[in-house]
């Protein structure tokens, strides 16, 4: 088979010399700087002149940010698969999905045996490798029930706990040359990783045929298996002496047939030459990518995503999977794919979508929206996936998952202009801005995604000093229902720009936001734990202190019901926007009088320390039934109702967030978030089997409320629209909806009905 359609990868195959370890690390860093994709290292544990490959991989992963890493290839006889599986998953998690597993059956048998490894025959080695692959995948599959057990001849597993799962679907690439190894590659592996100098062209053709035949025999599509190639006898300084020994143009001419006629899609140069590495990354790789893209366009082919018969069998009816645009194929996830468990749910809600597409650029978002419009299934859009309101996943529909669009850029430090893609997490944003002395208020949890929060409101730990997140948005890029990519700001599509800031999920898919950050370095962060037996009194005292506090102080309070004979508990977070310790102490100290203090601490910290992203896996494990409202003040009457709510034991958490201050400096009609007089946002959440009790308790509080914060409300009753957007805001939003989404394509985010056109 010719071109298998994989995207091209380029990288290095470096010598892990122990005599000069800094050199190999520097070459790995150069590999990333040259914009190559992958760095690999040989693995010969019995060679005292080499660094330990696993230690080197871990070190290089910590020294790089984007680069993928692999051994080339790991020596299986000296790295038992049960331990290797855990190590691989751990490194993949620590590197945020950048590890791949090049694996070999083991050569240099004298060295293996000398270190205590077993000397196996060639046939035994293949059987052992086959068992090892099953063990690796079994350990990584933490969704399977029960412990992993295997009665293998070489790697028996009596019973071990599965997991952790890696951050991404780690590719297993086999270094293979003999027929049995090539057959195993086709049957079980994700990639074939030979060296060019060991294979003549006819041998490569034969090897590919054997892999393909074995894949088909195992019920696989041969295109599932990537073909990688090590290149050792290479040079760019000579004048065309031989194959890959000449200028970049000669390399492109000679590598192109390897892609189009033999199906190789990854090339790794095995020379520790800085000049060659730079030329390979900056000249050869871009030129070859362009040439391959041109040939694929001419032939009508392109990158493909193949799936096994077992995966195809789990496709849902009602969706035309074959109509998915080619641009989205690589990042799409179906119910039978290994990645499905990691993308089907949000943090709070469980979902079972028929398809999750993960675009990498705005053009792919256009393709995703256009495709979704042709399918008669629900459509959800997800940024970070916290999804308390439950609208960023679904059952049987399409989810446009923006997690791979996660860049954070400082465009202009002088004007504090920043650009955020919607899939970034707020903890990541805080870390990226900190070196510039900038920050952006963004909720209370670093795991929350940019897109949902920054189009709804954004009540964060700096809100009373700097306002809502949407108050700092100066431009947005958005894909509308008709497939247009628009830039909106005060001058371009100002009506849509107004609507995006407060109701953005109803009008399209935001692909980027530009904001003006503010000067924040260190803050004073304090936490109190108090006995909340006198719940109403504690709330009254806290509310009064918040309203009287300087704007630099923002506070959140969470109430938890008593359990096992213990009283209700209150956890209070206080953040003073600045590092003036004396002023902060004066603002914070009065809060020690809200009730009996059980624990307290305060410290000056960089703002990113307050919103650290925990990296939670999203399994629908949150409290999925919530109600949200806004209070002008915490009155004695409201406090009594809230105390009853806490003491009932039916509400798992009640949280209060202080707004007011700078939030209320903005005119109610300046954005689509009109609530500019209230001082508190309140959220109550419980588990599904106590939903009725929550509804009853909340109904008693409802008369004290004025408005709602959209992202915390799971009740989709249309009557709640006026709580979120009281008139004239709702009427204005309906008019904008009629202009940009008259068919109500984006109808999962507390849907706003388009205004009648008559």
Secondary structure, 3 states (H helix, E strand, C coil): CCCCCCCCEEEEEECCECCCHHHHHHHHHHHHHCCCCEEEECCCCCCCCECCHHHHHHHHHHHCCCCEEEECCEEHHHCCHHHHHHHHHHHHHHCCCCECEEEECCCCHHHHHHCCCCCCCHHHHHHHHHHHHHHHHHHHCCCCCCCEEECCCCCCEEEECCCCCCCCCCCEEECCCCHHHHHHHHHHCCEEEEEHHHCCHHHHHHHHHHHHHHHHHCCCCHHHCEEEEEECCCECCCCCCECCECCHHHHHHHHHHHHHCCCEEEEEECCCCHHHHHHHHHHHHHHHHHHHHHHHHHHCCCCCCCCCHHHHCCCCCCCCHHHCCHHHHCCCEECCCCCHHHHCCCCCCCCECCEEECCCCHHHHHHHHHHHHCCCCCEEEECCCCCCCCCCCCECCEEEECCCCCCEEEEECCCCEEEECCCCEHHHHHHHHHCCCEECCCCCCCCCEHHHHCCCCCCCCCHHHHCCHHHHEEEEEEECCCCCEEEECCCCCHHHHHHHHHHHHHCCEEEEEEEECEECCEEEEEEEEEECCCHHHHHHHHHHHHHHCCCCEEEEEEEECCCCCCCCEEEEEEEECCCCHHHHHHHHHHHHHCCCEEEEEEEEEEHHHCCCCCCCCCCCCCCCEEEEEEECCCCHHHHHHHHHHHHCCCCCEEEEEECCHHHHHCCCCCCCCCCCCCCEEEEEEECHHHHHHHHHHHHHHHHHCCCCCHHHCCCCCHHHHHHHCCCCHHHHHHHHHHHHCCCCCCCCCCCCCCCCCC
